[in-house]
Amino acid sequence: MYFSDYKQHSEAKINPSLLWEYNLTDFDYQQMRSVVVQRVVERGWPDDWYAALNLYGEDGMKAAIKELPYLNAKDMNFVSRQFEIPLSELKCYIKRQSHQAHWNS
């Protein structure tokens, strides 16, 4: 995994701009795990990844990633490879497969 040395980056913090619409003074990072993980996957810098991995651990990140309702194709493939999660176990992949494409697209 690209971020396998995350424990060496214990000082990393999640950038508040990723969660711009929330009041972070009383923000519950455990309860809002799926929001945090989705923002980190979609827009996070390496420090955000390190912070999320330190906060949730590899298993917590994997569980949250599997339940994300939407990821674009690039992000979906990245997390699939990095966390060794088959695409078929990602909710966003299953959801994408169940939508029928227009015949002329």
Secondary structure as GFF3:
##gff-version 3
##sequence-region A 1 105
A	DSSP	three_ten_helix	6	9	.	.	.	ID=ss1
A	DSSP	three_ten_helix	16	19	.	.	.	ID=ss2
A	DSSP	alpha_helix	33	43	.	.	.	ID=ss3
A	DSSP	alpha_helix	46	67	.	.	.	ID=ss4
A	DSSP	alpha_helix	73	82	.	.	.	ID=ss5
A	DSSP	three_ten_helix	87	89	.	.	.	ID=ss6
A	DSSP	alpha_helix	91	98	.	.	.	ID=ss7
###
